[in-house]
Amino acid sequence: MPIERTGPSPLAGEREMLRGYLDFHRATLAAKCEGLSDDDLRRRSMPPSTLSLLGLVRHMAEVERTWFRRVINKEDVPLVWSEDGDYQVAYDDTGATRAEAFGAWEAEIEHARRIEREAESLDVTGRHPRTGEELSLRMVMLHLIEEYARHNGHADFLREGIDGTVGV
């Protein structure tokens, strides 16, 4: 079944537009992975890179968890795959499966959506995980849109290398 991707209305308010673009980019990553086996999802781009579609999905689960749960919601939760805060561990997809990676990623997206919906405004703040700088939910949502857009570019090349599929 093809993944539905719709962007926000060009006349949407700020919050609705941020939600819409973030969901559009989430759906784009899912679409890039659609119809592939676990082995295909673990295929690396080219040496020495260890980048794979499954690694990207695992990485984005960590990103969602960090920015929404740890930063905005101030939850004391570890990363999904690294107890010592090493984001690179997510890219190690050796033995990882679609079910494991997508299960974690989808769960973190649901947490993120709930946290964003429950926030009084886009001006709700948290602290940057490394610098301690105060930042808003607005900035977090913009950062995730940028993060997804960049990684979806990687996903374009990865998918094309697997089976020639372009677009989406």
FIMARLO-639248 format. One record per residue (C-alpha): residue number from 1; residue in three letters; x negated, y negated, z. Coordinates in nm, 3 decimals. Layout:
BEGIN
+-----+------+---------+---------+---------+
| seq | type |      px |      py |      pz |
+-----+------+---------+---------+---------+
| NUM |  ALA |       X |       Y |       Z |
...
+-----+------+---------+---------+---------+
//
This chain:
BEGIN
+-----+------+---------+---------+---------+
| seq | type |      px |      py |      pz |
+-----+------+---------+---------+---------+
|   1 |  MET |   0.000 |   0.000 |   0.000 |
|   2 |  PRO |  -0.152 |  -0.336 |  -0.101 |
|   3 |  ILE |  -0.226 |  -0.586 |   0.176 |
|   4 |  GLU |  -0.004 |  -0.896 |   0.168 |
|   5 |  ARG |  -0.199 |  -1.220 |   0.177 |
|   6 |  THR |  -0.023 |  -1.553 |   0.198 |
|   7 |  GLY |  -0.176 |  -1.882 |   0.292 |
|   8 |  PRO |  -0.003 |  -2.158 |   0.482 |
|   9 |  SER |   0.231 |  -2.406 |   0.326 |
|  10 |  PRO |   0.036 |  -2.706 |   0.196 |
|  11 |  LEU |   0.274 |  -2.920 |   0.401 |
|  12 |  ALA |   0.233 |  -2.723 |   0.727 |
|  13 |  GLY |   0.143 |  -2.893 |   1.049 |
|  14 |  GLU |  -0.210 |  -2.859 |   1.184 |
|  15 |  ARG |  -0.153 |  -2.559 |   1.409 |
|  16 |  GLU |   0.055 |  -2.369 |   1.155 |
|  17 |  MET |  -0.207 |  -2.439 |   0.887 |
|  18 |  LEU |  -0.492 |  -2.313 |   1.106 |
|  19 |  ARG |  -0.294 |  -1.999 |   1.191 |
|  20 |  GLY |  -0.209 |  -1.945 |   0.825 |
|  21 |  TYR |  -0.566 |  -1.978 |   0.698 |
|  22 |  LEU |  -0.700 |  -1.757 |   0.975 |
|  23 |  ASP |  -0.444 |  -1.486 |   0.897 |
|  24 |  PHE |  -0.515 |  -1.524 |   0.524 |
|  25 |  HIS |  -0.884 |  -1.454 |   0.585 |
|  26 |  ARG |  -0.809 |  -1.164 |   0.819 |
|  27 |  ALA |  -0.589 |  -1.011 |   0.548 |
|  28 |  THR |  -0.862 |  -1.068 |   0.290 |
|  29 |  LEU |  -1.111 |  -0.860 |   0.489 |
|  30 |  ALA |  -0.850 |  -0.585 |   0.531 |
|  31 |  ALA |  -0.778 |  -0.595 |   0.155 |
|  32 |  LYS |  -1.148 |  -0.559 |   0.074 |
|  33 |  CYS |  -1.149 |  -0.235 |   0.276 |
|  34 |  GLU |  -0.818 |  -0.099 |   0.147 |
|  35 |  GLY |  -0.824 |   0.248 |  -0.008 |
|  36 |  LEU |  -1.185 |   0.330 |   0.084 |
|  37 |  SER |  -1.307 |   0.636 |   0.273 |
|  38 |  ASP |  -1.512 |   0.613 |   0.592 |
|  39 |  ASP |  -1.822 |   0.697 |   0.385 |
|  40 |  ASP |  -1.744 |   0.417 |   0.139 |
|  41 |  LEU |  -1.688 |   0.173 |   0.426 |
|  42 |  ARG |  -2.030 |   0.266 |   0.570 |
|  43 |  ARG |  -2.214 |   0.213 |   0.238 |
|  44 |  ARG |  -2.494 |  -0.038 |   0.277 |
|  45 |  SER |  -2.550 |  -0.326 |   0.039 |
|  46 |  MET |  -2.919 |  -0.280 |  -0.040 |
|  47 |  PRO |  -3.238 |  -0.218 |   0.155 |
|  48 |  PRO |  -3.340 |  -0.352 |   0.394 |
|  49 |  SER |  -2.990 |  -0.482 |   0.476 |
|  50 |  THR |  -2.771 |  -0.267 |   0.699 |
|  51 |  LEU |  -2.459 |  -0.465 |   0.608 |
|  52 |  SER |  -2.148 |  -0.260 |   0.533 |
|  53 |  LEU |  -1.774 |  -0.325 |   0.521 |
|  54 |  LEU |  -1.726 |  -0.120 |   0.838 |
|  55 |  GLY |  -2.002 |  -0.320 |   1.007 |
|  56 |  LEU |  -1.826 |  -0.643 |   0.908 |
|  57 |  VAL |  -1.497 |  -0.523 |   1.056 |
|  58 |  ARG |  -1.675 |  -0.424 |   1.380 |
|  59 |  HIS |  -1.855 |  -0.760 |   1.387 |
|  60 |  MET |  -1.530 |  -0.952 |   1.343 |
|  61 |  ALA |  -1.375 |  -0.757 |   1.632 |
|  62 |  GLU |  -1.661 |  -0.892 |   1.849 |
|  63 |  VAL |  -1.613 |  -1.243 |   1.712 |
|  64 |  GLU |  -1.237 |  -1.243 |   1.780 |
|  65 |  ARG |  -1.294 |  -1.102 |   2.130 |
|  66 |  THR |  -1.564 |  -1.354 |   2.217 |
|  67 |  TRP |  -1.399 |  -1.673 |   2.097 |
|  68 |  PHE |  -1.042 |  -1.605 |   2.202 |
|  69 |  ARG |  -1.064 |  -1.379 |   2.506 |
|  70 |  ARG |  -1.398 |  -1.475 |   2.657 |
|  71 |  VAL |  -1.413 |  -1.844 |   2.563 |
|  72 |  ILE |  -1.056 |  -1.976 |   2.543 |
|  73 |  ASN |  -0.885 |  -1.732 |   2.781 |
|  74 |  LYS |  -1.189 |  -1.712 |   3.013 |
|  75 |  GLU |  -1.162 |  -1.331 |   3.044 |
|  76 |  ASP |  -1.461 |  -1.150 |   3.191 |
|  77 |  VAL |  -1.474 |  -0.873 |   2.932 |
|  78 |  PRO |  -1.785 |  -0.725 |   2.771 |
|  79 |  LEU |  -1.832 |  -0.705 |   2.397 |
|  80 |  VAL |  -1.668 |  -0.404 |   2.236 |
|  81 |  TRP |  -1.989 |  -0.224 |   2.134 |
|  82 |  SER |  -2.259 |  -0.387 |   2.345 |
|  83 |  GLU |  -2.271 |  -0.412 |   2.721 |
|  84 |  ASP |  -2.566 |  -0.651 |   2.705 |
|  85 |  GLY |  -2.412 |  -0.900 |   2.460 |
|  86 |  ASP |  -2.602 |  -0.801 |   2.145 |
|  87 |  TYR |  -2.374 |  -0.884 |   1.851 |
|  88 |  GLN |  -2.601 |  -0.695 |   1.610 |
|  89 |  VAL |  -2.494 |  -0.361 |   1.764 |
|  90 |  ALA |  -2.159 |  -0.399 |   1.585 |
|  91 |  TYR |  -2.335 |  -0.374 |   1.248 |
|  92 |  ASP |  -2.471 |  -0.029 |   1.337 |
|  93 |  ASP |  -2.190 |   0.176 |   1.187 |
|  94 |  THR |  -2.367 |   0.512 |   1.213 |
|  95 |  GLY |  -2.091 |   0.757 |   1.297 |
|  96 |  ALA |  -1.828 |   0.482 |   1.311 |
|  97 |  THR |  -1.488 |   0.547 |   1.157 |
|  98 |  ARG |  -1.216 |   0.336 |   1.000 |
|  99 |  ALA |  -0.982 |   0.431 |   1.285 |
| 100 |  GLU |  -1.229 |   0.320 |   1.554 |
| 101 |  ALA |  -1.335 |  -0.005 |   1.385 |
| 102 |  PHE |  -0.992 |  -0.113 |   1.263 |
| 103 |  GLY |  -0.831 |  -0.012 |   1.594 |
| 104 |  ALA |  -1.066 |  -0.243 |   1.786 |
| 105 |  TRP |  -1.041 |  -0.524 |   1.530 |
| 106 |  GLU |  -0.660 |  -0.515 |   1.512 |
| 107 |  ALA |  -0.633 |  -0.506 |   1.893 |
| 108 |  GLU |  -0.856 |  -0.814 |   1.919 |
| 109 |  ILE |  -0.653 |  -0.996 |   1.653 |
| 110 |  GLU |  -0.336 |  -0.930 |   1.854 |
| 111 |  HIS |  -0.504 |  -1.066 |   2.170 |
| 112 |  ALA |  -0.620 |  -1.371 |   1.973 |
| 113 |  ARG |  -0.272 |  -1.438 |   1.834 |
| 114 |  ARG |  -0.118 |  -1.410 |   2.181 |
| 115 |  ILE |  -0.377 |  -1.641 |   2.337 |
| 116 |  GLU |  -0.332 |  -1.900 |   2.062 |
| 117 |  ARG |   0.051 |  -1.884 |   2.084 |
| 118 |  GLU |   0.044 |  -1.923 |   2.462 |
| 119 |  ALA |  -0.198 |  -2.218 |   2.458 |
| 120 |  GLU |  -0.023 |  -2.548 |   2.527 |
| 121 |  SER |  -0.206 |  -2.722 |   2.246 |
| 122 |  LEU |  -0.510 |  -2.707 |   2.021 |
| 123 |  ASP |  -0.682 |  -2.924 |   2.282 |
| 124 |  VAL |  -0.710 |  -2.635 |   2.532 |
| 125 |  THR |  -1.080 |  -2.589 |   2.602 |
| 126 |  GLY |  -1.335 |  -2.326 |   2.685 |
| 127 |  ARG |  -1.713 |  -2.313 |   2.704 |
| 128 |  HIS |  -1.948 |  -2.211 |   2.425 |
| 129 |  PRO |  -2.091 |  -1.867 |   2.517 |
| 130 |  ARG |  -2.455 |  -1.972 |   2.467 |
| 131 |  THR |  -2.473 |  -2.348 |   2.519 |
| 132 |  GLY |  -2.198 |  -2.397 |   2.777 |
| 133 |  GLU |  -2.070 |  -2.690 |   2.571 |
| 134 |  GLU |  -1.697 |  -2.756 |   2.610 |
| 135 |  LEU |  -1.498 |  -2.690 |   2.293 |
| 136 |  SER |  -1.135 |  -2.684 |   2.189 |
| 137 |  LEU |  -0.908 |  -2.411 |   2.060 |
| 138 |  ARG |  -0.894 |  -2.618 |   1.739 |
| 139 |  MET |  -1.270 |  -2.582 |   1.699 |
| 140 |  VAL |  -1.252 |  -2.207 |   1.774 |
| 141 |  MET |  -0.988 |  -2.156 |   1.506 |
| 142 |  LEU |  -1.188 |  -2.359 |   1.253 |
| 143 |  HIS |  -1.502 |  -2.165 |   1.344 |
| 144 |  LEU |  -1.325 |  -1.832 |   1.287 |
| 145 |  ILE |  -1.191 |  -1.948 |   0.950 |
| 146 |  GLU |  -1.548 |  -2.034 |   0.851 |
| 147 |  GLU |  -1.683 |  -1.706 |   0.989 |
| 148 |  TYR |  -1.426 |  -1.499 |   0.800 |
| 149 |  ALA |  -1.476 |  -1.698 |   0.478 |
| 150 |  ARG |  -1.852 |  -1.640 |   0.489 |
| 151 |  HIS |  -1.819 |  -1.270 |   0.566 |
| 152 |  ASN |  -1.544 |  -1.224 |   0.308 |
| 153 |  GLY |  -1.798 |  -1.340 |   0.052 |
| 154 |  HIS |  -2.023 |  -1.058 |   0.172 |
| 155 |  ALA |  -1.726 |  -0.822 |   0.153 |
| 156 |  ASP |  -1.670 |  -0.922 |  -0.213 |
| 157 |  PHE |  -2.019 |  -0.803 |  -0.306 |
| 158 |  LEU |  -1.999 |  -0.491 |  -0.093 |
| 159 |  ARG |  -1.669 |  -0.382 |  -0.246 |
| 160 |  GLU |  -1.785 |  -0.449 |  -0.599 |
| 161 |  GLY |  -2.094 |  -0.234 |  -0.531 |
| 162 |  ILE |  -1.881 |   0.053 |  -0.403 |
| 163 |  ASP |  -1.623 |   0.088 |  -0.680 |
| 164 |  GLY |  -1.639 |  -0.216 |  -0.904 |
| 165 |  THR |  -1.329 |  -0.379 |  -0.756 |
| 166 |  VAL |  -1.343 |  -0.757 |  -0.776 |
| 167 |  GLY |  -1.094 |  -1.027 |  -0.688 |
| 168 |  VAL |  -0.841 |  -0.998 |  -0.406 |
+-----+------+---------+---------+---------+
//
